[in-house]
């Protein structure tokens, strides 16, 4: 979002030449037409201006007849991945931001959403699992391709990564992998390059990394393919670098209330009673950053990624704990999928 968008704004009662000046001054290819109370009344692109002039309008003509009132705008709360999804699906380069009463508060630019600086880091999305916990939902559809709010889960992950400047993404595939490969192709439609790690036999979340075509030069982001999350990739990479960790695990706070009264017993005697205690733990959130040197310890066989971290600890290598406080749901379970589809994330 551009913080200063006032030079894009033109009052509704101005002339075409005023809109042209705003488009030229702001340099973002659009003028935002506002009413006296600051509400967004419409838009005017440089293409709209050209068509108006070719149609006989003069520079001093009122711009009101040429304002595009059927514009696309979003609320301030929309996520980076969602705005990128919207822009790419509708071929938009600019999307205004309006508040609950329609007042203009900002402007999203595709260039900024994609990231002014392309990151050298690769990302790997693990999408080869069967998804047996979801029953019939995955009989003909791989779990990462299940839709949440009209979009496959894994597509949201790809757009999320692209929104943080990641341009090279690997997807590990096995069960119904051809469906995922057919959907994404080479990734060019999503603003990145997508390559596939084809598991002829299941290799688990760790073993699939052994299929990378060459060693990376920079830390690699690894994500489970069944996550609906807004985890801040930039912050996680910075945390990993600042801590000089060999591996970083994204952790999420999880609480569970025991539905029964509990007792603490010592030597056959009850020492303490607690009614329906709330137990809080940090859980593995399925999002990781791995230093290139760690990948050499991964065998090409069934190898859970937790074994990789255990090996790091055995070798006295530092493993970072990155707290994920952003929205996060693992849709590998039916109740979590229902929560995601109901719009909790």
N, C-alpha and C positions, 0 to 999 in steps of 0.2 A: 504494500500500500504506500502510495506517495503521501508524505506528511503535509506538504504544502500543495494544495490543489486549487487555490484561489485564482491563479492565473489561467486556469482552464475554464473558469466560470464566466458566463455571459447572462445578463438579464434578458428575460423573455421579450421585452419590448424593444430590443436593439436591432441593428441592421446586419445584413450578411457580412459586410466588411468587418464589423466588430467580432463576429464569430471567427472570421479568417485570421484576424490578429491574435485571438486567443489560441487558436490551433497552432499558429506559427510560433508564438511566444512560449507556450508550454512544451511544444515539441513532442506531444504524445498522440497526435493524430485525431484528437477529439475535443469538442467544446461541450461543456456541461451547461445546459440551459436551466436557469433557476428563476423561481418566482420571487416576489418581494419578501416573502417570509422565509426564504432560504430553502424551500422545498424544491426537489428536482422535478422540473417540468418536462424534460426530454433531453435528447442528445443531438449533436450534429457533428458528423465526421467530415474529414476533408473530401471524401467521396461524395457525401451528400451535397457539399458546397459545389463541387464540379458539376454534378447533375443539375443543380438549381440554375447555375449560370448557363449551361448548355441548353436548358429549357427556356431561356429568355429572361431570367431574373437579372437585376442590376446589383452592383455592389451596395448601392444605397437602399435596396429593397428591404422591407421588414423581413426578419428571419423567421417569424412565427409560422408562416405557412409551410416551411420546410423542416421544422423541428420534428424529429422522430420521437413520437410519444409512446410507441410500443417498444420501450427499451427494457433491457435486462439489468436488474440491480440486485444487490444482496445485502443482508444484515451484517452488522459489525462482528457478530459471533461466528460467522462461517469459518470453517477450518481451511488451512492452506491446501490440503488435498482436495477438499470439496470445491474450492474456487478453481483450482487447476482442472479438475474433472469437468466443471461447467464450461470453462473457457475452451477446452479442447473439443468437447462434444458439440459446441455451438460455433466453433471457429471464431472466438472473440479474442481481441487483444487488449480491450479495456472494459472493465465492469465497475460502475459506480457503487458506492456504499451508502446506504440510507438507513436512518434510524427508524424507530417504530412509528413515527408520524410522517415519514417520507422526507425528512430533512437530509440534505446532502452532508455527509461527514467524511468522505474519503473516496479514493479511486484505486482499484487494483489494476496493475499492469502485468501482462503476461511475462514480460522480460524480468520483472522483479520476482514474480512467483516462481519462475524457473530457476532463479538464483543468478545474481550477477556474476558470481564466481563458480565455475565448475569444479567440483571436488574430485580429487584423484582417487578417492576411496571406491572400492567395489562393494556391492551388496549381494548377498546370497539369500534367497527366499526358499525355505524348505517346504516343498509342496508334493512330496512323493508318498505321503501316508494314505492309508485306506480309509480312515475316519469311521471306524466301526461303531463308535459310541453314538453316532448320529443315525444309526439304523438304515432305513430305506432311503433316507435323503441322499446317501452317497452310493446307492446301487448303480446309478448311471451318471452321476456327477461327482467329480473329485471334490473333496471337502473345501479346498480353497476357492472353488468356483461357485460355491453357494452364495446366493445374492443377499445382500443387506441393503435396504433402501434402494433397490433397483440396480445395484452394481455388485459384481463378484468381490468377495472379500480380498482376494489377492490383487485385484485391480486397484483397490483403494491403497494397498501397501505400495504398489509400484508408483502410483501418483504421489504418495506421501514421500517416498524416497527421492523422486525426481524434484519435488518441491524443495528439497534441501540440497539440491545441486549434485545428486548422485546420477551419473550418466551411464554407468556400466553395471548391469544387473544380471545375475545368474539365477535361474530357477531350477531347483532339483525336481525331477519328475520321475514317477514310476506308475502308480495306479492311475489309469485313464489319462496319462500324461499328454496324449495326443490332443485332448480337448483344450488343455492349457496352452499348448504350443500353437494350436490353430487360432486361439483367441488373441494371443499377443503377437504372433509372428516375430519379426526381428526387433520389435519395440519402437520403431521409428514413429508410429502414430502416437506414442506416449512420451515422446521427447527424450528417448534414451536408446541404448543398445541392449537388447535382451539375448542372452545365450542360455542354453539348456544343459544341465548336468543330468544325463539319462542314466538312471539306476536300473541296470538289467536285473539285479536282485536288490531287495531292500537293504540300504546301508545305514539307515537311521540318520539323525541330525548331525552327527559328527562325521561318519564315514562318507557321506555325500560330498564333503569338502575335499576329499582326496581326488575328486574328478575335475577340479579346477584345471584349466588347460596349461597354466604356467603360474609360477609363484608371484604373488602380488608384491608391490613395492611399498604399499601403505596399509594401515589397519583395515580390516574387512568387517563390514556390518553383516550380521547373520540374524535372520528373523524367521520365526515359525510362520507358515503360510495361512494360519487360521486365526490371526489376530485382527481385531478392530481396535486401532490404537492411534493416539495422537502424540506418541513419544517424540520428544524433541531430539532429533538426530544430531543436530549441531552441538547441543549441550553434552550429549553422551560422548561424542567424539572428543570434545574438549576435555571432559572429565578423564577419559582414557589417556589422552596425551599428557595432561598436567600431572597425573598420578604416576606416569611412566609404568603403567601396568602391562603385563603380558597378555592378560585377558580381562575383560570387564563383563559382568553379568548385570542385566537389568533386573531389579528386584521391585516387587510390589507388595504393599502391606495388605494382608488378608486376615480377616477376623471371622471367627466361627463361635456361635453361642451353643454350648452344650445344653441340650434340652432337659437335662436331669440334674438333680443335686449331686455334688461330688464330695468325696471324702478323702482326706489324707490319713493314711494309716501307717503306724510305726510299731513294730513288735506286737502285732495283733491288737493294737489299741487305736481307736479313732482319736486323732489329734486335732483335726480341724474339719469343719463342714463349710461348703460353699454352694449356694443355690444357683444353678444354671450359670456357671462362669463363662465369661467371654475370653476366648483364647485368641491372641494375636500373634501372627508369625509373618516373616518376610518370605515370599514365594518367588520362585524362578518365573520371570515374566516372558521367557521365550525370545528375548532380544539380547544380542551380544555384540561385543567388539573384540576382534582377535588380532594380535600383532602377527605380522608375516612369519616370524620365527616359530610361532606356536604350531603353524599348520604342518610343519615337517613331522610332527609327532602323530599325525593322523594316519592310521592304516586303511587300506582299501578293503574294508570288510564291514560287517555290521558293528557300528561303534557309536553308542550314544554320546552326545556332546558333553554330558555330565562326566563321562570318563576322561575327557580331555581336561576338564577343570580339576578333577582329582589328580591327574598326572602333574598339572602345574603346581598344585599344592605340595605334592610329594617331592618335586624338584626345588621347592622353596621359591618358586616364582610368584610374583605378586599378582593377585586377582582382585580387581576392583569391584565394588558394590555400588552400582548407580541406581539411585532411587527414582522410580518412575511414578511421578505424581500426576501425570497427564491421564486423560481418559484411556482405559485399557479394558478389553474384554477378550477372553479366550473362548471362541465359539465352538470349540471341539466338543462341548457338552450341550445337550438340548436346551437346558434352562438358560444358559448363557447366550445361545443363539437367539432365543426368544427375546431376551433382554436387548440384544443389539438391534433386532428387527423392530422393536418398539421405540427405538430412537434414544436409548440411554446414552449412546456415544455418537 
